[in-house]
Amino acid sequence: MQGHALVCPCTFIHSTMTTTSDKPWPQLAPFFAFFILLFVITYSLPFFSDKDLLFSKLGYWLPENHFSLVLPTELDAGYPPALGYLLALVWELTGKSLFSAHLLMLPFTLGIVWLTRNLVNYFFNGRFVVAAMLLIFADTTLLSQTILFSTDLVMLFFMLLALYAVISHKKIPLALAITGLLFSHMRGLQIALTIGIFDLFLNFNNRNRNLIRITLPYLPALALFGAWMIFHYNTTGWILHHPESPWLGCYETVDAKGFFRNMLIYVWRLADLGKLFLWIPVLSGVFWVIRGRLKTDATLKQLFFLLVIMLVVNAPTMLFYKMLNNHRYLLPVYYILAMLSAYLLFTGALNGRLRKVLIAVVFSGLISGSFWVYPGKIANGWDATLAHIPYHHLRARMIAHIEEQHIPFENIGSEVPNVTPNQFILVNEDKRTFRRASLQHHPYVFYSNIFNMFTNEELDELKNEWIVEQEYRCLQVYVTLYRNPRFEQLRAISR
């Protein structure tokens, strides 16, 4: 490939698809401005997801232990946590703060914007770039990750960098991107496998390339990752997980009934939070392919293939394990789904009026995803939607009330993600923490509808038998401090 033109185009790549606009900045500037403004508004948001709180803990532990490569059991998730080391380095240089943690995420966010523009420009042949970008960035799951300290955002950046390197035939950026994927999270292996299969799909039939040359950029990352795993095994005696791992429950497999339940959850996740509307043009596109109307569309073949491979590669963890089916794990799938949907909307075989109606429906439906909150006992993917934002303010108000009432933290039970010391959530010196709730032992329970770990029986008991001490609400989020009347009775008897 020379510049942006393919020297020897293969079956699935047209030279016209590599046309690049000479003026990308008018397209990029509004999106850069939006995400910089979003950063300014949200840089004080605390750490939220229990998985991403791991990096906050590493940010404290690593400088105190000379950036040791051997981690304590409670901080060792079984994969090379490069993001934790990067955060620790930033905090060592700038001081610990939420601002610097969010600032560390901003280059990845802006990098995703830049890569999205380039990918859309490639796949859409320079047309509908801004419109397609608007649709892609309307996804509440992607938006929510840009305002959190998120390893999933980092993985998405490296996935897009790898994808752009593949279509551009750039070996060094591809090698760096695969390395970033493997050292950001174990799920990076799945994404790297997807990229590798897509690379083969695009280039294996090209006479100027062979299997060795295609796989060469992947080898340094695999070698480094393998070396780290060998080192980890030699120093700890285990890989992936161990009996004392805090994340052991994530690796619990399901039986046949659980498998079919996970199948339903997988389908639900693919449609949840507004994604349902993205499938309207995609399923229509399947019909068009069957009818033969778009058989010669190389871009459609590429995007459909990429989406299918992602769905297949993600399926084992989503279907066979009990707790590996969170929404944000599907962020790469959501991204490609949005791009494919946008391609079919803007370049598909639709007449003018129907296209306008469908664009309005899909875009409005996707925006509505930020307001999809299920009632009662139905779990929500809170870290995958902007709907969680009020929780941080409400939590602070409830803690202020607890302090005013002089209630010791050790008397209050709660649940994930509210059972991590404040020090790591708020990045301060407050080491107080709520314990995992035990309705038999705690006189108080700090509950919020963003907590998905309470059982249905516990929720019924709280609602029907406990007293609401205090409650705060904002939009679709609420926090409640429950008081157990049985403890008051026992206290009265003891007096």
C-alpha positions in Angstrom: 0.0 0.0 0.0 1.4 3.4 -1.0 -0.1 6.4 0.8 -3.8 5.5 0.8 -4.0 3.6 -2.5 -3.7 -0.2 -2.6 -1.0 -1.4 -4.9 -2.6 -4.8 -5.4 -6.2 -4.6 -4.3 -7.7 -7.9 -3.2 -11.2 -9.1 -3.6 -12.6 -7.1 -0.6 -10.7 -3.9 -0.9 -11.4 -1.2 -3.6 -8.9 1.5 -4.2 -11.6 4.1 -4.0 -12.3 3.1 -0.4 -9.0 4.5 0.7 -9.7 8.0 -0.4 -8.8 10.4 2.4 -10.1 14.0 2.9 -7.4 16.7 2.8 -9.1 18.6 5.6 -9.9 16.4 8.5 -9.9 19.1 11.2 -13.3 20.6 10.3 -14.8 17.2 10.9 -12.7 16.5 14.1 -12.9 19.9 15.8 -16.6 19.7 17.0 -16.1 16.2 18.5 -12.8 17.2 20.1 -14.5 20.3 21.6 -17.4 18.2 22.9 -15.3 15.6 24.7 -12.9 18.2 26.1 -16.0 20.0 27.5 -17.3 16.7 28.8 -14.0 16.2 30.6 -14.2 19.7 32.2 -17.7 18.9 33.5 -16.9 15.4 34.8 -13.3 15.3 35.8 -14.3 15.2 39.5 -16.4 12.0 39.2 -15.2 9.3 41.5 -14.0 5.9 40.5 -17.1 3.8 40.0 -16.9 0.3 38.5 -15.5 -2.3 40.9 -13.2 -3.6 38.2 -11.7 -0.1 37.4 -11.3 0.6 41.2 -8.5 -2.0 40.9 -6.4 0.6 39.1 -7.0 3.2 41.8 -5.8 0.7 44.4 -2.7 0.0 42.2 -2.1 3.7 41.9 -1.7 3.8 45.7 0.2 0.5 46.2 2.7 0.6 43.4 4.7 3.7 44.3 4.8 2.5 47.9 6.3 -0.8 46.7 8.8 0.5 44.2 6.6 -0.4 41.2 7.0 -4.1 41.9 6.0 -6.5 39.2 4.8 -9.0 41.8 1.4 -7.9 43.1 -0.4 -8.9 46.3 -3.1 -11.5 45.9 -5.9 -9.0 46.4 -4.6 -6.8 43.6 -3.5 -9.5 41.1 -6.3 -10.1 38.5 -4.1 -12.5 36.5 -3.3 -10.2 33.6 -0.6 -7.5 33.1 -2.3 -4.3 34.4 -0.3 -1.8 32.4 -3.0 0.9 33.0 -2.5 0.5 36.7 1.3 1.1 36.3 0.6 4.1 34.1 -1.8 5.6 36.6 0.6 5.1 39.4 3.4 6.8 37.4 1.1 9.8 36.6 0.1 10.1 40.3 3.7 9.8 41.3 4.6 12.8 39.0 1.5 15.0 39.5 0.1 13.9 42.9 -3.0 11.7 43.5 -6.2 13.3 42.3 -9.4 12.5 40.3 -8.4 15.2 37.9 -5.2 13.6 36.8 -6.9 10.2 36.6 -9.5 11.6 34.2 -6.9 13.6 32.4 -5.1 10.3 31.7 -8.2 9.0 29.9 -8.6 12.1 27.7 -5.9 11.3 25.2 -7.5 7.8 24.7 -10.9 9.5 24.2 -9.5 12.0 21.6 -7.6 9.2 20.0 -10.9 7.3 19.5 -12.4 10.3 17.9 -9.5 10.7 15.5 -9.5 7.0 14.7 -13.2 6.9 14.2 -13.0 9.7 11.7 -10.3 7.9 9.8 -12.2 4.6 9.9 -15.5 6.2 8.8 -13.6 8.1 6.0 -12.2 4.7 4.8 -15.3 2.6 5.0 -17.7 5.3 3.8 -15.4 6.4 1.0 -15.2 10.0 2.4 -19.0 10.5 2.6 -21.3 11.0 5.5 -18.3 11.2 7.9 -19.8 13.6 10.5 -23.2 12.0 10.4 -21.8 8.5 10.9 -19.6 9.8 13.8 -22.6 11.4 15.4 -24.4 8.1 15.4 -21.4 6.2 16.7 -20.9 8.6 19.6 -24.5 8.8 20.5 -24.2 5.4 22.2 -24.6 5.8 26.0 -22.2 2.9 26.7 -19.4 4.6 24.8 -20.2 8.0 26.3 -20.3 6.6 29.8 -16.8 5.1 29.4 -15.4 8.4 28.4 -16.3 10.0 31.7 -15.0 7.1 33.9 -11.5 5.7 34.5 -12.0 2.8 32.2 -9.9 0.0 30.9 -12.6 -0.7 28.4 -12.0 2.7 26.8 -8.3 2.0 26.6 -9.0 -1.4 24.9 -11.4 0.3 22.4 -8.7 2.8 21.5 -6.2 0.0 20.8 -8.8 -2.0 18.9 -9.5 1.0 16.6 -5.7 1.6 16.2 -5.2 -2.0 15.2 -8.2 -2.0 12.8 -6.9 1.2 11.1 -3.4 -0.3 11.0 -4.8 -3.4 9.3 -6.7 -1.5 6.6 -3.7 0.8 6.1 -1.1 -2.1 6.0 0.9 -0.4 8.7 2.9 -3.0 10.6 4.5 -1.0 13.4 1.2 0.7 14.6 -0.4 -2.8 14.4 2.3 -4.3 16.6 1.9 -1.5 19.1 -1.9 -1.8 19.1 -1.9 -5.5 19.7 0.6 -5.0 22.5 -1.6 -2.4 24.1 -4.6 -4.8 23.8 -2.8 -7.7 25.5 -1.4 -5.6 28.3 -4.6 -3.7 29.1 -6.9 -6.6 30.1 -7.4 -10.3 29.5 -10.3 -9.5 27.2 -7.7 -7.8 25.0 -6.9 -11.3 23.8 -10.4 -11.7 22.4 -10.1 -8.4 20.6 -6.6 -9.2 19.2 -8.0 -12.5 17.9 -10.8 -10.7 16.2 -8.4 -8.3 14.6 -6.2 -11.1 13.4 -9.0 -13.0 11.8 -10.2 -9.8 10.1 -6.6 -9.2 8.9 -6.6 -12.7 7.3 -10.0 -12.1 5.8 -8.8 -8.9 4.1 -5.4 -9.9 2.9 -4.8 -13.7 2.7 -5.9 -13.8 -0.9 -3.5 -11.0 -1.8 -0.6 -12.5 -3.8 1.9 -10.0 -2.5 1.3 -11.2 1.1 1.5 -14.6 2.8 0.6 -16.0 6.2 4.0 -15.3 7.7 3.9 -11.6 6.7 0.4 -11.2 7.9 1.1 -12.7 11.4 4.5 -11.0 11.9 3.2 -7.8 13.6 1.3 -10.0 16.1 4.4 -11.9 17.2 6.1 -9.3 19.4 3.0 -8.7 21.5 2.4 -12.5 21.9 6.0 -13.0 22.9 5.9 -10.2 25.5 2.6 -11.4 26.8 3.9 -15.0 27.0 7.0 -13.9 28.8 4.9 -12.0 31.3 2.6 -15.0 31.9 5.7 -17.3 32.4 7.2 -14.7 34.9 3.8 -14.5 36.7 3.5 -18.2 37.0 7.1 -18.6 38.3 6.5 -15.9 40.9 3.0 -16.7 42.0 2.4 -20.4 41.0 -0.8 -19.6 39.1 -2.2 -18.0 36.0 -5.7 -16.5 35.3 -7.1 -17.1 38.8 -6.6 -18.9 42.1 -8.7 -20.1 45.0 -8.3 -16.9 46.9 -8.9 -14.5 44.0 -11.4 -11.7 44.7 -12.6 -12.3 41.1 -13.0 -16.1 41.4 -16.8 -15.9 41.0 -16.3 -14.4 37.5 -14.8 -17.7 36.4 -17.6 -19.9 37.7 -19.1 -21.9 34.8 -22.8 -22.5 34.4 -24.8 -25.6 33.8 -27.2 -26.3 30.9 -29.9 -24.1 32.4 -27.4 -21.3 33.0 -26.1 -21.6 29.5 -29.6 -21.0 28.0 -30.1 -18.2 30.5 -26.9 -16.6 29.4 -28.0 -16.9 25.7 -31.0 -14.8 26.6 -28.9 -12.4 28.5 -26.5 -12.1 25.5 -29.3 -11.2 23.2 -30.7 -8.8 25.8 -27.3 -7.1 26.1 -27.0 -6.7 22.4 -30.4 -4.9 22.3 -30.3 -3.1 25.7 -29.7 0.6 26.3 -30.9 1.7 22.9 -28.9 -0.8 20.8 -32.1 -2.4 19.7 -32.6 0.4 17.2 -29.2 -0.1 15.7 -30.3 -3.6 14.6 -33.1 -2.2 12.5 -30.9 -1.3 9.5 -28.6 -4.2 10.2 -31.3 -6.8 9.9 -32.6 -5.0 6.9 -29.1 -5.2 5.4 -29.2 -9.0 5.9 -32.4 -9.1 3.9 -30.7 -7.0 1.1 -27.7 -9.3 1.0 -30.0 -12.3 0.7 -31.9 -10.6 -2.1 -28.6 -9.9 -3.8 -29.0 -6.1 -3.9 -25.7 -5.5 -2.1 -23.6 -8.5 -3.2 -20.9 -6.4 -4.7 -20.5 -4.0 -1.7 -17.1 -4.7 -0.3 -17.5 -2.5 2.7 -20.7 -4.2 3.7 -18.9 -7.5 3.5 -16.1 -6.2 5.7 -18.3 -4.7 8.4 -20.7 -7.7 8.5 -17.8 -10.1 8.7 -16.2 -8.0 11.5 -19.4 -7.9 13.5 -20.1 -11.6 13.1 -16.5 -12.5 14.2 -16.8 -10.2 17.3 -20.1 -11.9 18.3 -18.6 -15.3 17.9 -15.3 -14.5 19.7 -17.3 -12.9 22.6 -19.7 -15.8 22.9 -17.7 -18.3 25.0 -17.2 -15.9 27.9 -20.7 -14.5 27.7 -22.3 -18.0 27.5 -20.2 -20.3 29.6 -19.4 -18.2 32.6 -21.7 -16.9 35.3 -20.6 -13.3 35.7 -18.8 -12.3 32.5 -21.7 -10.8 30.7 -21.5 -7.1 31.6 -22.6 -4.6 29.0 -19.3 -2.8 28.8 -17.6 -6.1 27.9 -19.4 -5.7 24.5 -18.2 -2.1 23.9 -16.2 -3.2 20.8 -19.3 -5.0 19.5 -21.5 -2.0 20.1 -19.0 0.2 18.2 -18.9 -2.0 15.1 -22.6 -2.5 15.2 -23.1 1.3 15.2 -20.7 1.7 12.3 -22.4 -1.0 10.3 -25.8 0.5 11.1 -24.6 4.0 10.0 -23.2 2.6 6.8 -26.5 0.9 5.9 -28.5 4.0 6.9 -26.5 6.5 4.9 -25.3 4.4 1.9 -27.9 1.6 1.7 -30.6 1.0 -0.8 -33.2 3.3 0.8 -35.3 6.0 -0.8 -35.0 9.5 0.5 -38.1 9.7 2.7 -37.7 6.3 4.2 -34.1 6.9 4.9 -34.8 10.2 6.8 -37.5 8.5 8.9 -35.2 5.6 9.7 -32.3 7.8 10.6 -34.5 9.8 13.0 -35.8 6.6 14.6 -32.4 5.0 15.0 -30.7 8.2 16.3 -33.5 9.0 18.7 -33.7 5.4 19.9 -30.0 5.3 20.5 -30.1 8.6 22.5 -33.0 7.1 24.5 -30.6 4.4 25.8 -29.3 6.8 28.4 -32.7 6.7 30.0 -33.3 2.9 30.0 -33.6 2.0 33.6 -35.4 -1.2 34.7 -37.5 -1.1 37.9 -37.2 -3.2 41.0 -35.2 -6.4 40.9 -34.1 -6.3 37.3 -30.3 -5.6 37.1 -29.2 -2.6 35.1 -25.8 -2.0 33.4 -25.1 1.1 35.3 -21.5 1.5 34.4 -22.6 1.3 30.7 -25.0 4.2 30.7 -25.0 7.9 31.5 -27.9 7.3 33.8 -25.6 6.5 36.7 -24.2 10.0 36.9 -26.5 11.3 39.8 -25.4 8.4 42.0 -22.1 10.1 42.8 -23.8 13.3 44.2 -26.4 11.2 46.0 -23.8 9.0 47.6 -22.0 12.1 48.9 -25.2 13.5 50.4 -25.9 10.2 52.1 -22.4 10.1 53.6 -22.9 13.6 54.8 -26.2 12.6 56.5 -24.4 9.5 58.1 -21.8 11.8 59.5 -24.4 14.3 60.8 -26.1 11.4 62.6 -22.8 10.1 64.0 -23.4 6.6 62.6 -20.2 4.5 62.5 -19.4 3.1 59.1 -18.9 -0.3 60.6 -22.6 -0.4 61.5 -23.6 0.0 57.9 -23.7 -2.7 55.3 -23.8 -2.1 51.6 -22.8 -3.7 48.3 -20.5 -3.4 45.3 -19.3 -0.9 44.2 -19.9 0.9 47.6 -17.8 -1.5 49.7 -14.4 -0.1 48.6 -12.6 2.3 51.0 -13.4 6.0 50.2 -9.7 6.5 49.7 -9.8 4.6 46.4 -13.2 5.9 45.3 -12.7 9.6 46.0 -8.8 9.6 45.9 -8.4 11.1 49.3 -7.2 10.0 52.8 -10.5 8.8 54.0 -10.0 5.1 54.7 -13.5 4.4 56.0 -15.4 1.7 54.2 -18.8 0.1 54.3 -18.9 -3.7 54.7 -20.7 -6.2 52.5 -24.2 -6.2 53.8 -25.5 -8.8 56.3 -29.1 -8.2 57.2 -28.6 -10.3 60.3 -25.6 -8.4 61.6 -25.9 -4.8 60.4 -28.2 -2.3 62.1 -28.1 -0.1 58.9 -27.9 -0.8 55.2 -26.9 1.7 52.6 -28.8 0.7 49.5 -29.0 2.2 46.0 -30.8 0.9 42.9 -27.5 0.9 41.1 -26.4 -2.0 43.3 -27.1 -5.3 41.5 -25.7 -7.7 44.1 -28.6 -7.7 46.6 -30.7 -10.8 46.3 -34.5 -10.6 45.7 -35.1 -11.9 49.2 -32.9 -9.3 50.7 -34.7 -6.5 48.7 -38.0 -7.8 49.9 -36.9 -7.8 53.5 -35.5 -4.3 53.3 -38.6 -3.0 51.7 -41.1 -4.8 54.0 -39.4 -5.1 57.3 -36.8 -2.3 57.6 -37.3 1.4 58.3 -36.3 4.1 55.8 -33.9 6.3 57.8 -33.1 8.7 54.9 -33.5 8.7 51.1 -32.3 10.9 48.3 -33.4 10.8 44.7 -32.3 12.4 41.4 -33.7 11.5 38.1 -33.8 7.6 37.9 -31.3 7.0 40.7 -31.9 6.9 44.4 -29.9 6.0 47.6 -31.6 4.8 50.8 -30.4 4.3 54.3 -32.4 1.6 55.9 -32.6 1.0 59.7 -33.2 -2.4 61.2 -36.0 -2.2 63.8 -35.0 -5.5 65.4 -31.7 -3.9 66.6 -33.7 -1.2 68.3 -35.9 -3.7 70.0 -32.8 -5.7 71.2 -31.2 -2.5 72.4 -34.4 -1.5 74.3 -34.5 -5.0 76.0 -30.8 -4.8 77.0 -31.5 -1.5 78.7 
